[in-house]
Amino acid sequence: MITDKTTYKYYLQRDLAAYGLQKLSLYDYFRIDSLRFLRRLRRIEYIYNCKRNNPFATFYLFGLELINHRAGVRLGYTIPKNVFGAGLCLVHHGTIVVSPKARVGENCRLHPSTSIGDYNGAPIIGNNVYIAPGAKIFGDICIGNNVAIGANAVVNKSFGDNVTLGGIPAAVIADRSSFDIDVFPETILNSVK
């Protein structure tokens, strides 16, 4: 969670690395809609967590949330604040629905048509998780670190670290981590290992 200016800058840098970028150019900022949405979301989290007692910041926060909500509708995102850790990558636009009660660790790569829902509790997802298109994750469950969740998988029970999940309902289909199947860009791989 973003608690001060230092962690805010850390989150921005890790999110850039998740997109395979070292620095944000003006060209990339306007070319990648999901990155623009994500940077605005991080700004909202920073103001909400650190400066919400300031009346001007509250007004600014309202404006940012309105802009980001409109962008989210256009892109198909329903992503609340303070759910994802640093290093989030929204691969491209499409329907992504996330419960505000869910918690996701660092370096999550999230594809469209996915849902992280709240059904008798919300999921807690570890670090370095790859979620393929169409995956549905719901319930009071825990997903470990370095997990790859396959396309159209329905995950409704807890799983440990370093596995690949697939199927309906999800089961372990391989003892390979998300790093073994090479789903993260080099900038993430270099910083994590």
C-alpha positions as CSV (number, residue, x, y, z in Angstrom):
1,M,0.0,0.0,0.0
2,I,1.2,3.5,-0.8
3,T,1.9,5.2,2.5
4,D,4.2,8.1,1.6
5,K,5.9,9.9,-1.4
6,T,8.8,7.3,-1.4
7,T,6.5,4.3,-1.8
8,Y,4.4,6.2,-4.4
9,K,7.5,6.7,-6.5
10,Y,8.5,3.0,-6.0
11,Y,5.1,1.9,-7.2
12,L,5.3,4.1,-10.3
13,Q,8.8,2.7,-11.1
14,R,7.7,-0.9,-10.6
15,D,4.6,-0.4,-12.8
16,L,6.8,0.9,-15.5
17,A,9.1,-2.1,-15.2
18,A,6.1,-4.4,-15.5
19,Y,5.4,-2.8,-18.9
20,G,9.0,-3.4,-19.9
21,L,9.9,0.3,-19.7
22,Q,12.7,2.0,-17.8
23,K,11.5,5.6,-18.2
24,L,8.2,7.0,-19.2
25,S,8.3,8.9,-22.5
26,L,5.5,11.1,-23.7
27,Y,5.0,8.8,-26.6
28,D,4.5,5.7,-24.3
29,Y,2.3,7.7,-22.0
30,F,-0.2,8.5,-24.8
31,R,0.2,5.2,-26.6
32,I,-0.6,2.9,-23.7
33,D,-4.1,3.6,-22.4
34,S,-3.8,1.1,-19.6
35,L,-0.6,2.7,-18.3
36,R,-2.2,6.1,-18.2
37,F,-5.1,4.6,-16.2
38,L,-2.7,2.8,-13.8
39,R,-0.6,5.9,-13.1
40,R,-3.8,7.9,-12.3
41,L,-4.9,5.0,-10.0
42,R,-1.6,5.2,-8.2
43,R,-2.0,9.0,-7.8
44,I,-5.5,8.4,-6.4
45,E,-4.1,5.9,-3.9
46,Y,-1.3,8.3,-2.8
47,I,-3.7,11.2,-2.2
48,Y,-6.3,9.0,-0.6
49,N,-3.8,7.3,1.8
50,C,-1.6,10.3,2.6
51,K,-3.4,13.6,2.0
52,R,-7.1,13.2,2.3
53,N,-7.4,15.5,5.3
54,N,-6.4,18.5,3.1
55,P,-9.6,20.1,1.6
56,F,-7.8,20.9,-1.7
57,A,-6.5,17.3,-1.9
58,T,-10.0,16.0,-1.4
59,F,-11.3,18.1,-4.2
60,Y,-8.4,17.0,-6.4
61,L,-9.0,13.4,-5.5
62,F,-12.7,13.6,-6.5
63,G,-11.6,15.0,-9.9
64,L,-9.0,12.3,-10.4
65,E,-11.5,9.5,-9.4
66,L,-14.1,10.9,-11.8
67,I,-11.6,11.0,-14.7
68,N,-10.3,7.5,-13.9
69,H,-13.8,6.1,-13.6
70,R,-14.6,7.4,-17.1
71,A,-11.4,6.0,-18.4
72,G,-12.1,2.7,-16.7
73,V,-15.6,2.5,-18.3
74,R,-14.0,3.2,-21.7
75,L,-11.3,0.6,-21.2
76,G,-13.5,-2.0,-19.4
77,Y,-11.7,-1.8,-16.0
78,T,-13.4,-1.9,-12.6
79,I,-10.3,-1.7,-10.4
80,P,-10.6,-0.1,-7.0
81,K,-7.8,1.6,-5.1
82,N,-5.5,-0.1,-2.7
83,V,-5.9,-3.7,-4.0
84,F,-2.7,-4.3,-6.1
85,G,0.9,-4.1,-5.0
86,A,3.6,-2.5,-7.1
87,G,4.4,-3.9,-10.5
88,L,0.8,-4.3,-11.9
89,C,0.6,-4.7,-15.6
90,L,-2.8,-4.5,-17.4
91,V,-1.8,-6.1,-20.6
92,H,-4.5,-4.4,-22.7
93,H,-8.0,-3.1,-22.4
94,G,-11.0,-5.4,-21.9
95,T,-13.2,-6.4,-19.1
96,I,-11.4,-6.6,-15.8
97,V,-13.4,-6.7,-12.6
98,V,-11.8,-6.7,-9.2
99,S,-13.4,-6.7,-5.7
100,P,-12.3,-3.9,-3.4
101,K,-11.9,-6.5,-0.7
102,A,-9.3,-8.5,-2.7
103,R,-5.6,-8.2,-2.0
104,V,-2.9,-8.8,-4.7
105,G,0.8,-8.8,-4.2
106,E,3.6,-7.3,-6.3
107,N,4.2,-8.0,-10.0
108,C,0.8,-9.2,-11.1
109,R,0.2,-9.5,-14.9
110,L,-3.5,-9.3,-15.6
111,H,-5.2,-10.0,-18.9
112,P,-8.8,-9.0,-20.0
113,S,-12.0,-10.9,-19.3
114,T,-10.8,-11.7,-15.8
115,S,-12.6,-11.4,-12.5
116,I,-11.3,-11.3,-9.0
117,G,-14.5,-11.5,-7.0
118,D,-16.0,-11.5,-3.6
119,Y,-18.0,-14.5,-2.7
120,N,-18.1,-15.3,1.1
121,G,-14.8,-13.5,1.3
122,A,-12.3,-12.2,-1.3
123,P,-9.1,-13.8,-2.5
124,I,-5.6,-13.0,-1.3
125,I,-3.1,-13.4,-4.1
126,G,0.7,-13.5,-3.7
127,N,3.5,-12.0,-5.6
128,N,4.6,-12.6,-9.2
129,V,1.2,-14.0,-10.3
130,Y,0.2,-14.3,-14.0
131,I,-3.5,-14.3,-14.6
132,A,-4.4,-15.3,-18.2
133,P,-7.5,-14.1,-20.2
134,G,-10.8,-15.3,-18.9
135,A,-9.7,-16.4,-15.5
136,K,-12.1,-16.2,-12.6
137,I,-10.9,-16.1,-9.0
138,F,-13.3,-15.8,-6.1
139,G,-14.0,-16.8,-2.5
140,D,-12.1,-16.7,0.7
141,I,-9.0,-18.3,-0.7
142,C,-5.2,-17.7,-0.9
143,I,-3.1,-18.1,-4.0
144,G,0.6,-18.4,-3.4
145,N,3.6,-16.7,-4.9
146,N,4.9,-17.3,-8.5
147,V,1.7,-18.8,-9.7
148,A,0.4,-18.9,-13.3
149,I,-3.3,-19.1,-13.7
150,G,-4.3,-20.4,-17.2
151,A,-6.9,-19.1,-19.6
152,N,-10.6,-19.5,-18.5
153,A,-9.6,-21.2,-15.2
154,V,-12.1,-20.9,-12.4
155,V,-10.2,-20.8,-9.1
156,N,-12.3,-21.3,-6.0
157,K,-9.9,-22.9,-3.6
158,S,-6.5,-22.1,-2.2
159,F,-3.2,-23.1,-3.8
160,G,0.4,-22.9,-2.8
161,D,3.5,-21.4,-4.4
162,N,5.2,-22.2,-7.8
163,V,2.4,-23.9,-9.6
164,T,0.4,-23.5,-12.8
165,L,-3.3,-23.7,-12.5
166,G,-5.9,-24.5,-15.1
167,G,-9.4,-26.0,-15.7
168,I,-12.9,-25.6,-14.3
169,P,-12.6,-25.9,-11.3
170,A,-8.9,-25.1,-11.2
171,A,-6.4,-27.7,-10.4
172,V,-2.6,-27.9,-10.5
173,I,-1.7,-28.8,-14.1
174,A,2.1,-28.3,-13.8
175,D,4.7,-27.8,-11.1
176,R,6.1,-24.8,-13.0
177,S,6.1,-21.2,-11.6
178,S,5.2,-18.1,-13.5
179,F,8.9,-17.5,-14.0
180,D,9.4,-20.9,-15.6
181,I,6.9,-20.2,-18.3
182,D,8.4,-16.7,-19.1
183,V,5.4,-14.4,-18.8
184,F,7.2,-11.4,-17.3
185,P,9.3,-8.8,-19.1
186,E,13.1,-8.8,-18.6
187,T,12.9,-5.7,-16.4
188,I,10.8,-7.6,-13.9
189,L,12.9,-10.7,-14.1
190,N,16.1,-8.8,-13.4
191,S,14.7,-7.0,-10.4
192,V,13.0,-10.0,-8.7
193,K,15.7,-12.7,-9.1
